[in-house]
Amino acid sequence: MEIIGSIIKGAINLKGALTSEPNHIDAQQKVLEQLLKTASETDFGKKYGFESILKSKDVQKEFARKIPYFDYHQLLEQWWHRVIDGEENVTWPGSPDYFALSSGTTGKKSKRIPVTNEMIESIRSAGIKQVEALSNFDLPASFFEKEIMMLGSSTDLQEKDGHLEGEISGISASNIPFWFEGYYKPGKEIAQIDDWDKRVQRIAEKAKDWDIGALSGIPSWMELMLQKVIEYHNAETIHDIWPNLQVYTSGGVAFAPYEKSFNNLLEHPITVIDTYLASEGFIAYQERPETDAMKLITDNGIYFEFVPFQPEYINQDGSLKQDAPSITLADVETDQDYVLLMSTVSGAWRYIIGDTIEFTDVARAEIRITGRTKFFLNVVGSQLSVNKMNTALREIEGKFDLEIPEFTLAATRINDEFHHHWYLGTKTSVENTVLAETLDEVLKKANKNYKVARNKALKGIKVTTVPSSIFSEWSGTQKKKGGQVKMERVMSEEKFAEWEAFVSENISN
């Protein structure tokens, strides 16, 4: 009898029924005021006059007027280098116990993002909200007795100068509530293994000892882990090993590119729930099964602002121009890409996280991630966002019955003429020239700016297909495998030259 599962499900349903939906606009106003009050005596708060902002007639408007935009490098150079050096009360009271080593997109040097105790509590609270939202999905009581495989980075955090460092998934997993430890897999011992391949090998060896009902992690690395488990046990699908697997929560990466290849590892479809956990905080989670959009968490220590994603507001490196206009949640609209800004209980202020989002339901504060500011390809006016790239590739998948979970591209010059060179991670007998012609036509039909560019300075598309495994191997050379590492979709010419050399060497080998 599923007694325990029924009790847990009943408690979640009851909590959901008793919890009212916050007024998101009011909640954001309160969050901003609390952030300003708490940090008013920090060096940052004194420099920018938080106390005077709090006394103004329109706190949100005055906050936006007085505080500049900061990307990571600007905040590090002006403020966070002092936090890293151990100074207190710089951008947030006290000093953080943790630093998240961000490795979202590939790059040699990790960012060090402060993670305060207040942020740990914020992430934990957001996780509970997500669990409560499971009451909206049609899951049997037995599901709530199963174990959860959380595939993040290592929980073996490194001690440095009185604080601990690691990726945010490792920090979060090392702070799970005691009551959750019995459900959490692969467990503390395996989770502490730093080497990705060794950790996955141990997971494969232990897999049959666990009754996994849910998976959580970045899609690309989750796929590799599932493939390893299936291969190790000589199984057909992952359901041969974990027959009660019913839910997968992805994190911070669009699932659509991986859907076909992921589903091929399953015996039957499972419920996919999107979440948005970044090194800077737990931003949003999918609350309803009717949509794959995610609800911004507006009452949990993070204040959001939005800048319309227009080329004239963006610098070449993906940062914002200081005169770019920002708006609050009260003024956003659907069908508009926005650059997401965050001010948080970890002492980030008007921080450009680097993601672009769109609202699908303003009243519910529901969003989708549409891309990265750095991955916006606007050479010669083509104006291609990652969202548009993904949409085009889904059409290519359908037309040729392909799986294309990974891709990257760059604007390259051939005889002083611009071309877009795409590398697609797929296995196919379709000629590269055919794929290029089809992709070109799809983009022309879907994007008028691209069509205009193709009639002028953008002379064409080139496509090269490579095994999908090349992308994970590349990520492994740039940083560690696993965790929060995500593939760079748009590369500079310099980075693309490194990529092509890497591909050439590894394909030939």
ZIJO-V371904 format. One line per field, one symbol per residue. ss: DSSP state (2 for helix, 1 for strand, 0 for the rest). phi: phi as a letter, one per 20 degrees, with the letter a starting at -180 (. if undefined). burial: + if it has 24 or more other C-alpha atoms within 12 Angstrom, else -. A space follows every 10 residues. Layout:
BEGIN
ss=???
phi=???
burial=???
END
This chain:
BEGIN
ss=0022222222 2222222200 0002222222 2222222200 0022222002 2222200022 2222220001 0222222222 2222000000 0000000111 1100100000 1111102222 2222222222 2222220000 2222201111 1000000111 0011110222 2220000222 0001100222 2000022222 2222222220 0111111022 2222222222 2200000222 0000001111 1000022222 2220000000 1111111100 1111100000 0001110000 0111111100 2221000001 0000001022 2001000111 1111000000 1111111111 1000011111 1122201022 2001022222 2222222222 0000011111 1111001111 1111100000 0222222222 2222220222 2222000111 1111110022 2222222200 0000010001 0022222222 222222220
phi=.effffffff fffffffeee ffffffffff ffffffffdf effffffdmg ffffeffcff ffgffedffc egfffffecf fffffofdle dbgmcfecce efcgdfrfdf eddgcefffg ffffffffgf fffffededf gfgfdeeded edefeefeeb lncdcrffff ffffdffgfe ffeecenfff fefffgffff fffffegfed dedbdbrfgf ffgfffgfff ffeleecfff ecfefcccde bmcfegfegf ffffedebfc fdceccddfe qeebbfdcff befdefeecb ncddccdgec gfedfgenfe ffeffdcegf dfcflbfcfe dcccfdnecl eefoedcced bffeleccfd rcffeeecfl mfldefgfff ffffffgffd lddcfcbbbb eddclmdece deddeadbef fgfffffffg fffffebfff ffffeceeer ccccecfgfg ffffgffebe fnmefcffec dfgfffffff fffgfeffe
burial=-------++- -+-------- ---++-++++ ++++++++++ -++++--+++ +-++----++ -+++--++++ +++-++--++ --++---+++ ++++++++++ +++++++--+ ++++++++++ ++++++++++ +++++++-++ ++++++++++ +++++++--- --++++++++ ++++++---+ --++++++-+ ++++-++-++ ++++-++--+ ++++++++++ ++++++++++ ------++++ ++++++++++ ++++++++++ +++-++---+ ++++++++++ ++++++++-- -+++++++++ ++++++++++ +--+---+++ +--++++++- -++--+++++ ++++++++++ ++++++++++ -+-+++++++ ++++++++++ ++++++++++ +++++++--- -+++++++++ +++----+++ +++++++--- ----++-+++ -+++-++-++ +-++---+++ ++++++++++ ++++++-+++ ++++++++++ ++--++--++ --+------
END
